[in-house]
Amino acid sequence: MISKKQSVMAKNTLQELYMRNEKSRGRKPHILALLTSHMIGMEPGFSYLQKLIQEDITLRMAAEEEMLTQFPLEELVFLTGNDDWISASLINDQLLDHFDDILLPILSFSLITDLLTLNEQRPLVRIILKALLKGKRVTALKAGGDPFSQYWKLKGMDKGPDLLKRKLNGQMAELKMLGIRLIDLNDGTDFTVQQMKKTVISDETVRFAYLSKLDQLTVPKGAIITPLARDTAKELKIDIILL
C-alpha cells in the first residue's frame, strides 16, 4: 500500500511535470541550424532556410569552420536570409538545452559518415549526437545524401554506378534509425514545440552521486527533482545545481 507521504510526493512531482509542459505550449519553436559544405552544392539548403525564416520560429545558425573559409559570414547571411549566427565552438550543453530542434539543411557525405560512425571529434557531429541523446528532434534535408533526388539530376550527378547509389541510400536509412528525421525540400515540416521527456532526478540518482564521491549534482534545466531526492541530497550534503 502506498503511504500518504509517498502519495503526496507523487502528486507534487506530477503537478510539476504538468506545469512545465504547460509553459512550452504556445511558445515559438527555437531551431538551431548547423551548416556544412557539400561537393554538389548547397542551394537546396539555402532555399529551405529562406522559406523557413518566414515561419513563426526563432532560427539561429552555426557553420563549420571549413564552410566559413569558403563563404564570408556576410555572404552566408545574404544566402540564408538570416543574420542570427553563433560560433559552433560556443554551443555548450547549457545553450543546446534552449533549442527545440536541430536542423541540418546541408547533408554532406562526410557529415553522414561521421554521424554513422559517431565521430564525436568533429564539433558539429558532437553537437548533433548530444542533441539526439538529450531527446531533441533532429531534422535533415535529405537532398544532399539522396542519390535519387531531383537536385542530383539537375546537377548531372545521377549517373553513378548502382552500387554507389545503393550505399548512399542505405546510409540514409541508417540515419533514420539513429532518430534523424529526413525531409524533402517541399515538405511542410512541423516544428511545433514537442512535449520533451523530462530528466527525473530520483533518490537513486543522488545516492549514485554520493557513492561516486561527488559533493554536487549538476542537472539540466527543466529536470524534475523528486521530493525524496531533495531530502536525500540534504541528508548526504550534496548540492543540486540547475544549469
C-alpha positions as CSV (number, residue, x, y, z in Angstrom):
1,M,0.0,0.0,0.0
2,I,1.3,3.5,-0.9
3,S,1.8,5.6,2.1
4,K,0.2,9.0,2.4
5,K,3.6,10.7,2.3
6,Q,4.5,8.8,-1.0
7,S,1.2,9.7,-2.4
8,V,1.7,13.4,-1.7
9,M,5.2,13.3,-3.2
10,A,4.0,11.6,-6.4
11,K,1.2,14.2,-6.7
12,N,3.7,17.1,-6.3
13,T,6.0,15.6,-8.9
14,L,3.2,15.1,-11.4
15,Q,2.0,18.6,-10.8
16,E,5.5,20.0,-11.5
17,L,5.6,18.0,-14.7
18,Y,2.2,19.3,-15.8
19,M,3.2,23.0,-15.1
20,R,6.4,22.7,-17.0
21,N,4.7,21.2,-20.0
22,E,2.1,23.9,-19.9
23,K,4.9,26.5,-20.3
24,S,6.1,25.0,-23.5
25,R,2.6,25.1,-25.1
26,G,2.1,28.1,-27.5
27,R,5.8,29.0,-27.4
28,K,7.7,29.7,-30.6
29,P,10.0,26.8,-31.6
30,H,13.7,27.6,-31.2
31,I,15.7,26.0,-34.0
32,L,19.4,25.6,-34.4
33,A,20.6,25.1,-38.0
34,L,24.0,23.6,-38.5
35,L,25.6,24.2,-41.8
36,T,28.4,22.4,-43.7
37,S,29.5,22.5,-47.3
38,H,28.8,19.9,-50.0
39,M,30.5,19.0,-53.2
40,I,27.3,19.1,-55.2
41,G,26.3,22.5,-53.9
42,M,24.3,24.0,-51.1
43,E,21.4,25.6,-53.0
44,P,18.6,23.4,-51.6
45,G,19.7,24.1,-48.0
46,F,19.9,27.9,-48.6
47,S,16.5,27.9,-50.3
48,Y,14.9,25.9,-47.5
49,L,16.3,28.3,-44.9
50,Q,15.0,31.3,-46.7
51,K,11.5,29.8,-46.6
52,L,11.8,28.7,-43.0
53,I,12.6,32.2,-41.7
54,Q,9.1,33.2,-42.9
55,E,7.6,30.9,-40.3
56,D,6.8,31.8,-36.7
57,I,10.0,30.5,-35.3
58,T,13.3,31.6,-33.8
59,L,16.1,30.4,-36.0
60,R,19.8,30.6,-35.1
61,M,22.6,29.3,-37.3
62,A,26.1,28.0,-37.0
63,A,28.6,26.9,-39.7
64,E,31.6,24.7,-39.7
65,E,35.0,26.5,-39.9
66,E,35.6,24.9,-43.3
67,M,32.5,26.5,-44.7
68,L,33.4,29.9,-43.3
69,T,36.7,29.7,-45.3
70,Q,34.6,29.3,-48.5
71,F,31.9,31.9,-47.6
72,P,32.4,35.1,-45.7
73,L,29.8,35.4,-42.9
74,E,28.2,38.4,-44.7
75,E,27.6,36.2,-47.8
76,L,26.0,33.4,-45.7
77,V,23.7,36.0,-44.1
78,F,22.7,37.0,-47.6
79,L,22.3,33.4,-48.9
80,T,20.2,32.3,-46.0
81,G,18.3,35.5,-45.3
82,N,19.1,35.3,-41.6
83,D,21.6,37.3,-39.5
84,D,21.3,35.4,-36.2
85,W,24.5,33.4,-36.1
86,I,26.7,31.8,-33.4
87,S,30.1,30.2,-33.5
88,A,29.8,26.4,-33.3
89,S,32.5,26.4,-30.7
90,L,30.2,28.3,-28.3
91,I,27.4,25.8,-28.3
92,N,27.7,24.0,-25.0
93,D,25.2,21.8,-23.1
94,Q,23.5,24.7,-21.5
95,L,22.9,26.6,-24.8
96,L,21.9,23.4,-26.5
97,D,19.1,22.9,-24.0
98,H,17.5,26.1,-25.1
99,F,16.8,24.7,-28.6
100,D,13.8,22.5,-29.5
101,D,15.1,21.3,-32.9
102,I,18.4,20.8,-34.6
103,L,18.2,21.3,-38.4
104,L,20.8,20.0,-40.9
105,P,19.9,21.9,-44.1
106,I,23.0,20.6,-45.9
107,L,23.6,16.9,-45.5
108,S,27.1,16.3,-46.9
109,F,28.7,12.9,-47.4
110,S,31.3,13.5,-44.7
111,L,28.7,14.6,-42.2
112,I,26.6,11.4,-42.9
113,T,29.7,9.2,-42.5
114,D,30.8,10.9,-39.3
115,L,27.3,10.7,-37.8
116,L,27.0,7.0,-38.6
117,T,30.5,6.3,-37.1
118,L,29.7,8.5,-34.0
119,N,32.7,10.7,-34.7
120,E,32.5,12.9,-31.6
121,Q,35.8,14.6,-32.5
122,R,34.1,16.6,-35.2
123,P,32.4,19.6,-33.4
124,L,29.2,19.6,-35.5
125,V,28.8,15.9,-35.0
126,R,29.3,16.1,-31.3
127,I,26.5,18.7,-31.1
128,I,24.1,16.5,-33.1
129,L,24.9,13.4,-31.1
130,K,24.4,15.3,-27.8
131,A,21.0,16.6,-29.1
132,L,19.9,13.1,-30.0
133,L,21.0,11.7,-26.7
134,K,19.1,14.5,-24.9
135,G,15.9,13.5,-26.8
136,K,15.8,16.5,-29.1
137,R,14.4,16.3,-32.6
138,V,17.0,16.4,-35.3
139,T,15.8,17.1,-38.8
140,A,17.9,16.9,-42.0
141,L,17.1,18.0,-45.6
142,K,17.8,14.8,-47.5
143,A,18.7,16.3,-50.9
144,G,22.4,16.2,-50.1
145,G,22.5,12.5,-49.4
146,D,19.7,11.1,-51.5
147,P,21.1,9.9,-54.9
148,F,17.6,9.8,-56.3
149,S,16.9,13.4,-55.6
150,Q,15.8,15.7,-58.5
151,Y,18.6,18.1,-57.4
152,W,21.2,15.5,-58.3
153,K,19.7,15.2,-61.8
154,L,19.8,19.0,-62.2
155,K,23.5,18.8,-61.4
156,G,24.0,15.9,-63.8
157,M,25.2,13.7,-61.0
158,D,22.6,11.0,-61.2
159,K,24.6,8.7,-63.5
160,G,26.8,7.0,-60.9
161,P,27.0,3.1,-60.5
162,D,24.1,1.4,-58.8
163,L,26.4,0.1,-56.1
164,L,27.3,3.7,-55.1
165,K,23.6,4.7,-55.1
166,R,22.6,1.7,-53.0
167,K,25.3,2.5,-50.5
168,L,24.2,6.2,-50.2
169,N,20.6,5.1,-50.0
170,G,21.5,2.6,-47.2
171,Q,23.2,5.4,-45.3
172,M,20.1,7.5,-45.4
173,A,18.1,4.6,-43.9
174,E,20.7,4.3,-41.1
175,L,20.3,8.0,-40.3
176,K,16.6,7.4,-39.8
177,M,17.4,4.6,-37.5
178,L,19.6,6.9,-35.5
179,G,16.5,9.0,-34.9
180,I,17.1,11.7,-37.6
181,R,14.0,12.9,-39.4
182,L,14.6,13.2,-43.2
183,I,12.6,15.7,-45.2
184,D,12.2,16.9,-48.8
185,L,12.7,20.5,-49.9
186,N,8.9,21.0,-50.4
187,D,7.7,19.1,-47.3
188,G,5.5,21.1,-45.0
189,T,7.6,20.3,-41.9
190,D,6.1,20.5,-38.4
191,F,8.5,22.3,-36.0
192,T,5.9,22.6,-33.2
193,V,7.5,22.5,-29.8
194,Q,7.4,18.9,-28.5
195,Q,6.5,17.8,-25.0
196,M,10.0,16.8,-24.2
197,K,10.7,13.9,-21.9
198,K,12.0,15.4,-18.7
199,T,15.1,14.2,-16.9
200,V,13.9,12.9,-13.5
201,I,16.4,13.1,-10.6
202,S,15.4,10.4,-8.1
203,D,16.7,9.3,-4.7
204,E,18.8,6.6,-6.6
205,T,20.4,9.3,-8.7
206,V,21.5,11.2,-5.6
207,R,22.8,8.1,-3.9
208,F,24.8,7.2,-7.0
209,A,26.4,10.7,-6.9
210,Y,27.3,10.1,-3.3
211,L,28.8,6.7,-4.0
212,S,30.8,8.4,-6.8
213,K,32.2,10.8,-4.1
214,L,30.5,13.8,-5.7
215,D,29.5,16.7,-3.4
216,Q,27.3,18.4,-6.1
217,L,25.0,17.1,-8.8
218,T,24.5,19.3,-11.9
219,V,21.2,18.7,-13.7
220,P,19.8,20.2,-16.9
221,K,17.3,23.0,-16.9
222,G,13.8,21.7,-16.7
223,A,14.7,18.5,-14.8
224,I,12.2,17.1,-12.3
225,I,13.7,16.6,-8.9
226,T,11.6,14.4,-6.7
227,P,11.0,15.5,-3.1
228,L,12.7,12.3,-1.8
229,A,15.8,13.2,-4.0
230,R,15.9,16.6,-2.4
231,D,15.7,15.1,1.1
232,T,18.4,12.6,0.3
233,A,20.7,15.3,-1.1
234,K,20.2,17.4,2.0
235,E,20.9,14.4,4.2
236,L,24.1,13.4,2.2
237,K,25.2,17.1,1.9
238,I,25.1,17.1,-1.9
239,D,24.2,20.3,-3.7
240,I,21.9,20.1,-6.6
241,I,22.8,22.7,-9.2
242,L,20.4,23.6,-12.1
243,L,22.0,24.6,-15.3
